[in-house]
Structure formats: structure tokens, C-alpha cells
Amino acid sequence: MKFSGKSVVITGGGSGIGAALARRAAGMGARVFVADLDGDSAAAIAQEINGHSAACDVRDETAVQGLIAQAHDALGGIDIYVSNAGIGKGEPNHAASADNETWMLNWQVHVMAHVYAARALLPEMTERGSGHLVNVASAAGLLNQIGDAAYSATKHAAVSFAESLAITHGAQGIGVSVVCPQYVATPLLGLSDADAAQQASLLTADDVAKAIVAGVEAEQFLILSHPAVKDYVMHRAQDHDRWITGMQMLRAKAREHFGSAAAGTLYKLV
């Protein structure tokens, strides 16, 4: 689906990948509605691109329904919905050490937010036979994020749900894309474009936004802004035990060099 002339809703659009995608979509002639938990950030991006905005907590199904209703009224319908909001908390100690609140937060933001959006949008999209759902997951949903089991588990679930959407509704004219970037210089990791300029494996938010636009317009299901992720996935599939050993070694190396295996430093080793 082309972005030009289309109506686009982006959650988590107040910063990072969401903000970069809002700018790109608007630059391509799309009508853009920006949503974010931080309503002021969403409004600032919307003002910059002459779009619309609202505060939205994607953990709340009623709030997601309200966002979609607002966007529908403002844009005259919704062609492309980008479920992009995400969080990253890490874990204090062992792989099960994050508390229940953190696990549920990851589940609500990384999985249920996609479900709520699809539940609200699919009836109209299937009736008219068009629409595109973009679920932003992570390379962690195909591989694993060392040091954040809750993030990894829920991103795997996000990829699986996107597959279900594509399998079930592709024949009804609904496009589905799942975006699985690796390390991106965003506020989530506390990194900037200047950091990305110093490390080839670290992309800017705009690099990922560019890949999303290209992938959606090409009707791709799996959008990989980091091409190397495809190779990692193949290695994992071919010999899972060897892949686990390699990840154990990467974790040990990160702890040796940086004192931890946090995502904000791991990018330097891949």
C-alpha cells in the first residue's frame, strides 16, 4: 500500500521510530495522526507535520478504541495503522527476576495493544477489502534480547500474532507487516543519531522508518531494517544449541566489557 494520499495512525509517535515514521509519511503525502502516552510529544510532532494528535495509553482497550474513533473522524478513515508503542525495562538479576507488574506491562504494550487495534479495525477493513496493519516488534521477537526476558517473550508473541493476522486476513485484502529492527538509536535505549554514526550495527530511527515505508509499499510481511538479522535467524534454525552457546558467549563478553548485558551497550558487540 502506497503512503501517498493515505490516512496513517502511528502509536508511540511522539519520539523515536514513531516520530521518524510520522515525518516520512507526511513527507510522502499521507494524512497522519500521531498518538503517544505523552500527549505533548505527540502534539509537537503533529504540529511539525501539520497532522493530528492525541494522548493514548495503548494498554487500555477503551483508549485504543477512542484513538481509532478520533483518527477516523479527523482523517476520514484509516488506511494504515502502525502499532509502534514499546517499552524496555530490563531485569534486575536472573531471567525471571522482573516483577509481575513488569511482565504484565510488557504483555499489555507489546501484545495486547496490537490485539486491541486489530479488534477495532478489522471489521471495517475487511468489509471494504483494504487496509494495512503494521506491528512494530523487534529482532528480539525472532531471536532474543539478552538481559530482558519479558521483552523477548512478548516480542515473540507479537510476531506470532502478526503471522495470525496475515494468515487469516490476507485473502480479504488486508496487508500485514511486522517490523523487527535490531539496535536503534532512540530514547528507549538512551542513544542518539550521533551514536549511530559511530557504529554500523546501530541504525537511526529514520533508517528504520525508511525501511518500514519501503516494506509496506512492497507489501512485505517481515520488515528487517537490519539485514544481518535474517542470517542470525537462519543460524538459529540450523543449529539451535550452537546458537544458544553463541548467545551465552555474547552475554559473557558484554558483562566482561561493560559490567552488564544491557541493550544500551550490547550493540557495540554485534
Secondary structure, 3 states (H helix, E strand, C coil): CCCCCCEEEECCCCCHHHHHHHHHHHHCCCEEEEEECCHHHHHHHHHHHCCEEEECCCCCHHHHHHHHHHHHHHHCCCCEEEECCCCCCCCCCCCCCCCHHHHHHHHHHHHHHHHHHHHHHHHHHHHHCCEEEEEECCHHHCCCCCCCHHHHHHHHHHHHHHHHHHHHHHHHCEEEEEECCCCEECCCCCCCHHHHCCCCCCEEHHHHHHHHHHHHHCCCCEECCCCHHHHHHHHHHHCHHHHHHHHHHHHHHHHHHHCCCCHHHHHHHC
